[in-house]
């Protein structure tokens, strides 16, 4: 599956989901995860700074 995403543009991914009538809310959540991913660690109930992913989808 990773190789399929490596060769597919994000616009194409969006069009495929639209073609198969995925709900727009789901599509928005999915694209937010892959287009501009950010992570925040929570260790022992302490929240750390946001980390921006820079190397693409994995």
DSSP file (Angstrom, degrees, kcal/mol; ACC not computed):
  #  RESIDUE AA STRUCTURE BP1 BP2  ACC     N-H-->O    O-->H-N    N-H-->O    O-->H-N    TCO  KAPPA ALPHA  PHI   PSI    X-CA   Y-CA   Z-CA
    1    1 A X     >        0   0    0      0, 0.0     4,-2.0     0, 0.0     5,-0.2   0.000 360.0 360.0 360.0 -35.6    0.0    0.0    0.0
    2    2 A X  H  >  +     0   0    0      1,-0.2     4,-2.0     2,-0.2     5,-0.1   0.909 360.0  51.2 -60.1 -41.9    2.9    2.3    0.7
    3    3 A X  H  > S+     0   0    0      1,-0.2     4,-1.3     2,-0.2    -1,-0.2   0.863 106.1  55.1 -65.4 -35.1    4.1    2.0   -2.8
    4    4 A X  H  4 S+     0   0    0      1,-0.2     4,-0.4     2,-0.2     3,-0.3   0.921 110.5  45.1 -63.5 -42.9    0.7    2.8   -4.2
    5    5 A X  H >< S+     0   0    0     -4,-2.0     3,-0.9     1,-0.2    -1,-0.2   0.840 106.0  61.4 -69.6 -32.2    0.6    6.1   -2.3
    6    6 A X  H 3< S+     0   0    0     -4,-2.0    -1,-0.2     1,-0.2    -2,-0.2   0.835 110.2  40.4 -62.7 -31.0    4.2    6.9   -3.3
    7    7 A X  T 3< S+     0   0    0     -4,-1.3     2,-0.5    -3,-0.3    -1,-0.2   0.408 103.0  82.6 -99.3   3.0    3.2    6.9   -7.0
    8    8 A X  S <  S-     0   0    0     -3,-0.9     2,-0.1    -4,-0.4    -4,-0.0  -0.913  73.1-133.0-112.0 131.3   -0.2    8.7   -6.5
    9    9 A X     >  -     0   0    0     -2,-0.5     4,-2.0     1,-0.1     5,-0.1  -0.418  23.0-117.8 -75.0 157.0   -0.6   12.5   -6.2
   10   10 A X  H  > S+     0   0    0      1,-0.2     4,-2.2     2,-0.2     5,-0.1   0.852 115.1  55.8 -66.1 -34.0   -2.8   13.9   -3.5
   11   11 A X  H  > S+     0   0    0      2,-0.2     4,-2.3     1,-0.2    -1,-0.2   0.902 107.7  49.3 -64.0 -39.6   -5.1   15.4   -6.0
   12   12 A X  H  > S+     0   0    0      2,-0.2     4,-2.3     1,-0.2    -2,-0.2   0.896 108.8  52.8 -65.4 -40.0   -5.6   12.0   -7.6
   13   13 A X  H  X S+     0   0    0     -4,-2.0     4,-1.9     1,-0.2    -2,-0.2   0.915 109.8  49.3 -59.9 -43.4   -6.3   10.5   -4.2
   14   14 A X  H  X S+     0   0    0     -4,-2.2     4,-2.2     1,-0.2    -2,-0.2   0.918 110.2  50.3 -61.3 -45.5   -8.9   13.2   -3.6
   15   15 A X  H  X S+     0   0    0     -4,-2.3     4,-2.6     1,-0.2    -1,-0.2   0.872 108.1  52.9 -64.5 -37.6  -10.6   12.5   -7.0
   16   16 A X  H  X S+     0   0    0     -4,-2.3     4,-1.8     2,-0.2    -1,-0.2   0.924 110.5  47.2 -63.4 -44.1  -10.7    8.8   -6.4
   17   17 A X  H  <>S+     0   0    0     -4,-1.9     5,-2.5     1,-0.2    -2,-0.2   0.885 112.8  49.0 -66.1 -37.9  -12.5    9.3   -3.0
   18   18 A X  H ><5S+     0   0    0     -4,-2.2     3,-1.6     3,-0.2    -2,-0.2   0.917 108.6  54.2 -64.9 -42.8  -14.9   11.8   -4.7
   19   19 A X  H 3<5S+     0   0    0     -4,-2.6    -2,-0.2     1,-0.3    -1,-0.2   0.874 109.9  46.4 -59.3 -38.9  -15.6    9.3   -7.5
   20   20 A X  T 3<5S-     0   0    0     -4,-1.8    -1,-0.3    -5,-0.1    -2,-0.2   0.230 116.0-116.0 -91.8  14.6  -16.5    6.6   -5.0
   21   21 A X  T < 5 +     0   0    0     -3,-1.6    -3,-0.2     1,-0.2     2,-0.1   0.836  46.6 175.6  58.8  40.6  -18.8    9.0   -3.0
   22   22 A X      < -     0   0    0     -5,-2.5    -1,-0.2     1,-0.1     5,-0.0  -0.496  44.7 -90.9 -68.1 147.3  -16.8    9.0    0.3
   23   23 A X     >  -     0   0    0      1,-0.1     4,-2.2    -2,-0.1     3,-0.2  -0.321  30.0-127.6 -60.3 142.0  -18.3   11.5    2.8
   24   24 A X  H  > S+     0   0    0      1,-0.2     4,-2.6     2,-0.2     5,-0.2   0.845 108.3  57.0 -63.0 -34.4  -16.8   14.9    2.5
   25   25 A X  H  > S+     0   0    0      2,-0.2     4,-2.2     1,-0.2    -1,-0.2   0.917 108.2  47.3 -63.1 -42.4  -16.0   15.0    6.2
   26   26 A X  H  > S+     0   0    0     -3,-0.2     4,-2.7     2,-0.2    -2,-0.2   0.919 111.6  50.6 -63.0 -44.2  -14.0   11.8    5.9
   27   27 A X  H  X S+     0   0    0     -4,-2.2     4,-2.6     1,-0.2     5,-0.2   0.903 109.6  50.5 -62.0 -41.7  -12.1   13.2    2.9
   28   28 A X  H  X S+     0   0    0     -4,-2.6     4,-2.0     2,-0.2    -1,-0.2   0.919 112.1  47.0 -61.8 -43.9  -11.3   16.4    4.7
   29   29 A X  H  X S+     0   0    0     -4,-2.2     4,-1.5     2,-0.2    -2,-0.2   0.914 112.7  49.8 -64.2 -42.7   -9.9   14.4    7.7
   30   30 A X  H  X S+     0   0    0     -4,-2.7     4,-1.5     1,-0.2     3,-0.3   0.940 112.2  46.2 -61.3 -48.6   -7.9   12.1    5.5
   31   31 A X  H  X S+     0   0    0     -4,-2.6     4,-2.9     1,-0.2     5,-0.4   0.843 108.1  56.8 -67.3 -33.0   -6.3   14.9    3.5
   32   32 A X  H  X S+     0   0    0     -4,-2.0     4,-0.9    -5,-0.2    -1,-0.2   0.861 107.5  50.5 -62.9 -34.1   -5.5   16.9    6.7
   33   33 A X  H  < S+     0   0    0     -4,-1.5    -2,-0.2    -3,-0.3    -1,-0.2   0.839 121.1  31.2 -72.1 -33.3   -3.6   13.8    7.9
   34   34 A X  H  < S+     0   0    0     -4,-1.5     3,-0.3     2,-0.1    -2,-0.2   0.739 119.0  48.3-101.0 -24.4   -1.5   13.4    4.7
   35   35 A X  H  < S+     0   0    0     -4,-2.9    -3,-0.2     1,-0.2    -2,-0.1   0.866 130.8   8.4 -85.8 -36.7   -1.1   17.0    3.4
   36   36 A X  S  < S-     0   0    0     -4,-0.9    -1,-0.2    -5,-0.4     2,-0.1  -0.435  80.0-175.3-142.7  63.1    0.0   18.8    6.6
   37   37 A X        +     0   0    0     -3,-0.3    16,-2.1    -4,-0.2     2,-0.3  -0.397   4.2 176.6 -72.1 137.2    0.7   16.2    9.3
   38   38 A X  E     -A   52   0A   0     14,-0.2     2,-0.3    -2,-0.1    14,-0.2  -0.988   8.9-161.8-135.7 145.0    1.5   17.5   12.8
   39   39 A X  E     -A   51   0A   0     12,-2.6    12,-3.3    -2,-0.3     2,-0.4  -0.940   6.2-165.7-128.9 148.5    2.1   15.4   15.9
   40   40 A X  E     -A   50   0A   0     -2,-0.3     2,-0.3    10,-0.2    10,-0.2  -0.990  17.4-138.6-135.0 126.0    2.1   16.2   19.6
   41   41 A X  E     -     0   0A   0      8,-0.6     7,-2.6    -2,-0.4     2,-0.5  -0.605  10.2-164.0 -84.2 142.7    3.6   13.9   22.2
   42   42 A X  E     +A   47   0A   0     -2,-0.3     2,-0.5     5,-0.2     5,-0.2  -0.945  15.1 172.7-126.6 108.1    1.8   13.4   25.5
   43   43 A X  E >  S-A   46   0A   0      3,-2.2     3,-1.8    -2,-0.5    -2,-0.0  -0.972  71.2 -14.0-123.0 123.5    4.1   11.7   28.1
   44   44 A X  T 3  S-     0   0    0     -2,-0.5    -1,-0.2     1,-0.3     3,-0.1   0.894 127.5 -57.3  51.6  43.7    2.9   11.4   31.7
   45   45 A X  T 3  S+     0   0    0      1,-0.2     2,-0.6    -3,-0.1    -1,-0.3   0.604 111.4 124.3  64.5  14.9    0.1   13.8   31.0
   46   46 A X  E <   -A   43   0A   0     -3,-1.8    -3,-2.2     0, 0.0     2,-0.4  -0.925  55.0-141.8-107.3 124.8    2.6   16.5   29.9
   47   47 A X  E     -A   42   0A   0     -2,-0.6    -5,-0.2    -5,-0.2     2,-0.2  -0.696  16.2-158.0 -88.5 131.8    2.0   17.9   26.4
   48   48 A X  E     -     0   0A   0     -7,-2.6     3,-0.1    -2,-0.4    -1,-0.0  -0.513  32.7 -71.5-102.2 172.9    5.0   18.6   24.3
   49   49 A X  E     -     0   0A   0     -2,-0.2    -8,-0.6     1,-0.1    -1,-0.2  -0.157  57.1 -93.6 -62.7 156.5    5.5   21.0   21.3
   50   50 A X  E     -A   40   0A   0    -10,-0.2     2,-0.5   -12,-0.1   -10,-0.2  -0.470  34.7-151.3 -71.6 141.3    4.0   20.2   17.9
   51   51 A X  E     -A   39   0A   0    -12,-3.3   -12,-2.6    -2,-0.2     2,-0.5  -0.970   6.4-145.0-115.9 126.1    6.2   18.4   15.5
   52   52 A X  E     -A   38   0A   0     -2,-0.5     2,-0.3   -14,-0.2   -14,-0.2  -0.803  15.6-130.2 -93.9 127.8    5.7   18.9   11.7
   53   53 A X        +     0   0    0    -16,-2.1   -16,-0.1    -2,-0.5     4,-0.0  -0.595  29.6 173.5 -74.7 133.2    6.3   15.9    9.5
   54   54 A X        +     0   0    0     -2,-0.3    -1,-0.1     1,-0.1     3,-0.1   0.525  61.0  69.6-117.6 -11.0    8.5   16.9    6.6
   55   55 A X  S    S-     0   0    0      1,-0.3     2,-0.1     0, 0.0    -1,-0.1   0.312  97.0-115.5-100.4  11.5    9.3   13.6    4.8
   56   56 A X        -     0   0    0    -19,-0.1    -1,-0.3   -21,-0.1     2,-0.2  -0.331  58.9 -16.4  91.2-173.4    5.8   12.9    3.3
   57   57 A X              0   0    0      1,-0.1   -23,-0.1   -52,-0.1   -22,-0.0  -0.452 360.0 360.0 -72.6 135.3    3.4   10.1    3.8
   58   58 A X              0   0    0     -2,-0.2    -1,-0.1   -53,-0.0   -56,-0.1   0.298 360.0 360.0-134.9 360.0    4.6    6.9    5.5
